[in-house]
Amino acid sequence: MKIAIIGGSGKMGRWFANFLLKDGYEVVITGRNERKLLEAKRQLGVEVATNVEAAKQAEVIIISVPVDNFEEVVEQICPYTHPEQVIIDITSIKAFPVEIMHKHIKTGLVLGAHPMFGPGARGIANQSFVLTPTNEEETALAQKIREYLETRGARVTLMSPDEHDEMMAVILGLSHFIAIVSADTLLSFDKLKQMRAIGGSTFKLLLTLAEGVISEDPEFYTSLQMNLPNIAEIEKLFQRRAKTWADLVENKEKEKFAQRMNALKNRLYQVNPDFGKAYEDMYKLVEGL
């Protein structure tokens, strides 16, 4: 089976090309940047082609491009898809890409998918995927892909595109926002280098989160912040909560601060009775850095 990865010269595109090659598939990749495309060709030993050429010859098309370029790419390849093809997008947002695929692709079966990991993942085992079918045909396809991924050790969840995006506004949007604001705040201090040297586990985790986000492509994080639903409201809620806690500190309200922490502890216990192990888990994570 030949699989085309549109945007295969990017980091995630290369990751999937490498994984699929090792799994025995024939892979062809495309990319807008010729230098990166040729570099990926040398690195992976794969065939390269234009988007149209790749779409014509592949049985499965994986679209791995920024959300802002997604519709342009789909419009380019849609005249060349055929009924036997499967077209899967792996962007981090689902409602818009799935809608665009349904709008333009009239032959072939489409499916939204979101690998919940980055190109730094060492393998597929224990990694999470979200699949977002919207009808019976897509659900049947999603079940086949689920079986394929789970036999290789991955965890797979099915949900609607809208439900996915609502969750990602918190899972990705809020997490990235906290990391970016933390980086901005930490860089306000002139002894960050010394703090890094003497910092404990909590500080190391915070710094790693901040640096991990800031070190990646700003356009990717910008696109998520601008496209995830209700993200502004979620971040305003975070700001209000931060102000509440900051006011308690400023006013030296020790009892109220402790009471609020205990209330959070009780609520977390209801959500996850094992949450008390998180402190130990934090040390394990830091030791692995």
Contacts in CASP RR format, 6 or more apart in sequence:
PFRMAT RR
TARGET T0000
AUTHOR 0000-0000-0000
METHOD contacts of the structure
MODEL  1
MKIAIIGGSGKMGRWFANFLLKDGYEVVITGRNERKLLEAKRQLGVEVAT
NVEAAKQAEVIIISVPVDNFEEVVEQICPYTHPEQVIIDITSIKAFPVEI
MHKHIKTGLVLGAHPMFGPGARGIANQSFVLTPTNEEETALAQKIREYLE
TRGARVTLMSPDEHDEMMAVILGLSHFIAIVSADTLLSFDKLKQMRAIGG
STFKLLLTLAEGVISEDPEFYTSLQMNLPNIAEIEKLFQRRAKTWADLVE
NKEKEKFAQRMNALKNRLYQVNPDFGKAYEDMYKLVEGL
1 25 0 8 1.000
1 26 0 8 1.000
1 59 0 8 1.000
1 60 0 8 1.000
2 25 0 8 1.000
2 26 0 8 1.000
2 27 0 8 1.000
2 28 0 8 1.000
2 57 0 8 1.000
2 58 0 8 1.000
2 59 0 8 1.000
2 60 0 8 1.000
3 20 0 8 1.000
3 25 0 8 1.000
3 26 0 8 1.000
3 27 0 8 1.000
3 28 0 8 1.000
3 58 0 8 1.000
3 59 0 8 1.000
3 60 0 8 1.000
3 61 0 8 1.000
3 62 0 8 1.000
4 27 0 8 1.000
4 28 0 8 1.000
4 29 0 8 1.000
4 30 0 8 1.000
4 49 0 8 1.000
4 54 0 8 1.000
4 55 0 8 1.000
4 57 0 8 1.000
4 58 0 8 1.000
4 60 0 8 1.000
4 61 0 8 1.000
4 62 0 8 1.000
5 13 0 8 1.000
5 16 0 8 1.000
5 17 0 8 1.000
5 20 0 8 1.000
5 27 0 8 1.000
5 28 0 8 1.000
5 29 0 8 1.000
5 30 0 8 1.000
5 54 0 8 1.000
5 62 0 8 1.000
5 64 0 8 1.000
6 30 0 8 1.000
6 31 0 8 1.000
6 51 0 8 1.000
6 54 0 8 1.000
6 55 0 8 1.000
6 61 0 8 1.000
6 62 0 8 1.000
6 63 0 8 1.000
6 64 0 8 1.000
6 65 0 8 1.000
6 73 0 8 1.000
6 77 0 8 1.000
7 13 0 8 1.000
7 29 0 8 1.000
7 30 0 8 1.000
7 31 0 8 1.000
7 32 0 8 1.000
7 63 0 8 1.000
7 64 0 8 1.000
7 65 0 8 1.000
8 14 0 8 1.000
8 16 0 8 1.000
8 17 0 8 1.000
8 29 0 8 1.000
8 30 0 8 1.000
8 31 0 8 1.000
8 37 0 8 1.000
8 40 0 8 1.000
8 64 0 8 1.000
9 29 0 8 1.000
9 30 0 8 1.000
9 31 0 8 1.000
9 32 0 8 1.000
9 33 0 8 1.000
9 36 0 8 1.000
9 37 0 8 1.000
9 39 0 8 1.000
9 40 0 8 1.000
10 31 0 8 1.000
10 36 0 8 1.000
10 40 0 8 1.000
10 64 0 8 1.000
11 118 0 8 1.000
11 119 0 8 1.000
12 64 0 8 1.000
12 90 0 8 1.000
12 115 0 8 1.000
12 118 0 8 1.000
12 119 0 8 1.000
13 29 0 8 1.000
13 62 0 8 1.000
13 64 0 8 1.000
13 119 0 8 1.000
14 29 0 8 1.000
14 40 0 8 1.000
14 43 0 8 1.000
14 44 0 8 1.000
14 119 0 8 1.000
15 118 0 8 1.000
15 119 0 8 1.000
15 120 0 8 1.000
15 121 0 8 1.000
16 62 0 8 1.000
16 64 0 8 1.000
16 90 0 8 1.000
16 115 0 8 1.000
17 27 0 8 1.000
17 29 0 8 1.000
17 40 0 8 1.000
17 44 0 8 1.000
17 46 0 8 1.000
18 44 0 8 1.000
19 123 0 8 1.000
19 124 0 8 1.000
20 27 0 8 1.000
21 27 0 8 1.000
21 44 0 8 1.000
21 45 0 8 1.000
21 46 0 8 1.000
23 152 0 8 1.000
26 47 0 8 1.000
27 44 0 8 1.000
27 46 0 8 1.000
27 47 0 8 1.000
28 46 0 8 1.000
28 47 0 8 1.000
28 48 0 8 1.000
28 49 0 8 1.000
28 53 0 8 1.000
28 54 0 8 1.000
28 57 0 8 1.000
28 58 0 8 1.000
29 37 0 8 1.000
29 40 0 8 1.000
29 41 0 8 1.000
29 44 0 8 1.000
29 46 0 8 1.000
29 47 0 8 1.000
29 48 0 8 1.000
29 49 0 8 1.000
29 54 0 8 1.000
30 37 0 8 1.000
30 48 0 8 1.000
30 49 0 8 1.000
30 50 0 8 1.000
30 51 0 8 1.000
30 53 0 8 1.000
30 54 0 8 1.000
31 37 0 8 1.000
31 48 0 8 1.000
31 51 0 8 1.000
37 48 0 8 1.000
38 48 0 8 1.000
40 46 0 8 1.000
40 48 0 8 1.000
41 47 0 8 1.000
41 48 0 8 1.000
49 57 0 8 1.000
51 73 0 8 1.000
51 76 0 8 1.000
51 77 0 8 1.000
52 76 0 8 1.000
52 77 0 8 1.000
52 80 0 8 1.000
54 61 0 8 1.000
55 61 0 8 1.000
55 77 0 8 1.000
55 80 0 8 1.000
55 81 0 8 1.000
56 80 0 8 1.000
58 85 0 8 1.000
59 84 0 8 1.000
59 85 0 8 1.000
59 86 0 8 1.000
60 85 0 8 1.000
60 86 0 8 1.000
60 87 0 8 1.000
60 88 0 8 1.000
61 77 0 8 1.000
61 81 0 8 1.000
61 85 0 8 1.000
61 86 0 8 1.000
61 87 0 8 1.000
61 88 0 8 1.000
62 88 0 8 1.000
62 89 0 8 1.000
62 90 0 8 1.000
63 70 0 8 1.000
63 73 0 8 1.000
63 74 0 8 1.000
63 87 0 8 1.000
63 88 0 8 1.000
63 89 0 8 1.000
63 90 0 8 1.000
63 91 0 8 1.000
63 97 0 8 1.000
64 89 0 8 1.000
64 90 0 8 1.000
64 91 0 8 1.000
65 73 0 8 1.000
65 91 0 8 1.000
66 91 0 8 1.000
66 219 0 8 1.000
66 220 0 8 1.000
66 223 0 8 1.000
67 91 0 8 1.000
67 92 0 8 1.000
67 93 0 8 1.000
67 96 0 8 1.000
67 97 0 8 1.000
67 223 0 8 1.000
67 227 0 8 1.000
68 219 0 8 1.000
68 223 0 8 1.000
70 89 0 8 1.000
70 91 0 8 1.000
70 96 0 8 1.000
70 97 0 8 1.000
70 100 0 8 1.000
71 100 0 8 1.000
71 104 0 8 1.000
74 100 0 8 1.000
74 101 0 8 1.000
74 104 0 8 1.000
74 105 0 8 1.000
75 104 0 8 1.000
78 104 0 8 1.000
78 105 0 8 1.000
78 106 0 8 1.000
81 87 0 8 1.000
81 105 0 8 1.000
81 107 0 8 1.000
81 108 0 8 1.000
82 107 0 8 1.000
82 108 0 8 1.000
83 107 0 8 1.000
83 108 0 8 1.000
84 108 0 8 1.000
85 107 0 8 1.000
85 108 0 8 1.000
85 109 0 8 1.000
86 108 0 8 1.000
86 109 0 8 1.000
86 110 0 8 1.000
86 111 0 8 1.000
86 141 0 8 1.000
87 101 0 8 1.000
87 105 0 8 1.000
87 108 0 8 1.000
87 109 0 8 1.000
87 110 0 8 1.000
87 111 0 8 1.000
88 110 0 8 1.000
88 111 0 8 1.000
88 112 0 8 1.000
88 113 0 8 1.000
88 145 0 8 1.000
89 97 0 8 1.000
89 98 0 8 1.000
89 101 0 8 1.000
89 110 0 8 1.000
89 111 0 8 1.000
89 112 0 8 1.000
89 113 0 8 1.000
90 112 0 8 1.000
90 113 0 8 1.000
90 114 0 8 1.000
90 115 0 8 1.000
91 97 0 8 1.000
91 114 0 8 1.000
92 114 0 8 1.000
92 168 0 8 1.000
92 172 0 8 1.000
92 220 0 8 1.000
92 224 0 8 1.000
93 165 0 8 1.000
93 168 0 8 1.000
93 224 0 8 1.000
93 227 0 8 1.000
93 228 0 8 1.000
94 112 0 8 1.000
94 114 0 8 1.000
94 130 0 8 1.000
94 132 0 8 1.000
94 161 0 8 1.000
94 162 0 8 1.000
94 164 0 8 1.000
94 165 0 8 1.000
94 168 0 8 1.000
95 161 0 8 1.000
95 162 0 8 1.000
95 164 0 8 1.000
95 165 0 8 1.000
95 229 0 8 1.000
96 227 0 8 1.000
97 112 0 8 1.000
98 110 0 8 1.000
98 112 0 8 1.000
98 132 0 8 1.000
98 134 0 8 1.000
98 161 0 8 1.000
99 161 0 8 1.000
101 110 0 8 1.000
101 112 0 8 1.000
102 110 0 8 1.000
102 134 0 8 1.000
109 137 0 8 1.000
109 138 0 8 1.000
109 141 0 8 1.000
110 138 0 8 1.000
111 131 0 8 1.000
111 132 0 8 1.000
111 133 0 8 1.000
111 138 0 8 1.000
111 141 0 8 1.000
111 142 0 8 1.000
111 145 0 8 1.000
112 131 0 8 1.000
112 132 0 8 1.000
112 133 0 8 1.000
112 161 0 8 1.000
113 129 0 8 1.000
113 130 0 8 1.000
113 131 0 8 1.000
113 132 0 8 1.000
113 145 0 8 1.000
114 129 0 8 1.000
114 130 0 8 1.000
114 131 0 8 1.000
114 132 0 8 1.000
114 164 0 8 1.000
114 168 0 8 1.000
115 127 0 8 1.000
115 128 0 8 1.000
115 129 0 8 1.000
116 127 0 8 1.000
116 128 0 8 1.000
116 129 0 8 1.000
116 130 0 8 1.000
116 171 0 8 1.000
117 127 0 8 1.000
117 128 0 8 1.000
121 127 0 8 1.000
124 149 0 8 1.000
124 152 0 8 1.000
124 153 0 8 1.000
124 154 0 8 1.000
125 152 0 8 1.000
125 153 0 8 1.000
125 154 0 8 1.000
126 153 0 8 1.000
126 154 0 8 1.000
126 155 0 8 1.000
127 154 0 8 1.000
127 155 0 8 1.000
128 154 0 8 1.000
128 155 0 8 1.000
128 156 0 8 1.000
128 157 0 8 1.000
129 149 0 8 1.000
129 154 0 8 1.000
129 155 0 8 1.000
129 156 0 8 1.000
129 157 0 8 1.000
130 156 0 8 1.000
130 157 0 8 1.000
130 158 0 8 1.000
130 159 0 8 1.000
130 164 0 8 1.000
131 142 0 8 1.000
131 145 0 8 1.000
131 146 0 8 1.000
131 156 0 8 1.000
131 157 0 8 1.000
131 158 0 8 1.000
132 142 0 8 1.000
132 158 0 8 1.000
132 159 0 8 1.000
132 160 0 8 1.000
132 161 0 8 1.000
132 164 0 8 1.000
133 139 0 8 1.000
133 141 0 8 1.000
133 142 0 8 1.000
133 158 0 8 1.000
134 160 0 8 1.000
134 161 0 8 1.000
139 158 0 8 1.000
142 158 0 8 1.000
145 156 0 8 1.000
146 156 0 8 1.000
146 158 0 8 1.000
149 156 0 8 1.000
150 156 0 8 1.000
159 167 0 8 1.000
162 229 0 8 1.000
165 228 0 8 1.000
165 229 0 8 1.000
166 229 0 8 1.000
166 230 0 8 1.000
168 224 0 8 1.000
168 228 0 8 1.000
169 228 0 8 1.000
169 229 0 8 1.000
169 230 0 8 1.000
169 231 0 8 1.000
169 234 0 8 1.000
170 234 0 8 1.000
172 224 0 8 1.000
172 228 0 8 1.000
173 224 0 8 1.000
173 225 0 8 1.000
173 228 0 8 1.000
173 231 0 8 1.000
173 234 0 8 1.000
174 231 0 8 1.000
174 234 0 8 1.000
174 235 0 8 1.000
174 238 0 8 1.000
175 209 0 8 1.000
176 213 0 8 1.000
176 221 0 8 1.000
176 224 0 8 1.000
176 225 0 8 1.000
177 225 0 8 1.000
177 231 0 8 1.000
177 235 0 8 1.000
177 238 0 8 1.000
178 209 0 8 1.000
178 238 0 8 1.000
179 209 0 8 1.000
179 210 0 8 1.000
179 212 0 8 1.000
179 213 0 8 1.000
179 214 0 8 1.000
180 210 0 8 1.000
180 213 0 8 1.000
180 214 0 8 1.000
180 221 0 8 1.000
182 206 0 8 1.000
182 209 0 8 1.000
182 210 0 8 1.000
183 210 0 8 1.000
183 211 0 8 1.000
183 213 0 8 1.000
183 214 0 8 1.000
186 192 0 8 1.000
186 195 0 8 1.000
186 206 0 8 1.000
186 207 0 8 1.000
186 210 0 8 1.000
189 195 0 8 1.000
195 203 0 8 1.000
196 204 0 8 1.000
196 207 0 8 1.000
200 286 0 8 1.000
201 282 0 8 1.000
201 283 0 8 1.000
201 286 0 8 1.000
202 282 0 8 1.000
204 286 0 8 1.000
204 289 0 8 1.000
205 282 0 8 1.000
205 285 0 8 1.000
205 286 0 8 1.000
208 289 0 8 1.000
213 221 0 8 1.000
225 231 0 8 1.000
245 257 0 8 1.000
245 260 0 8 1.000
248 256 0 8 1.000
248 257 0 8 1.000
248 260 0 8 1.000
249 257 0 8 1.000
268 275 0 8 1.000
269 275 0 8 1.000
END
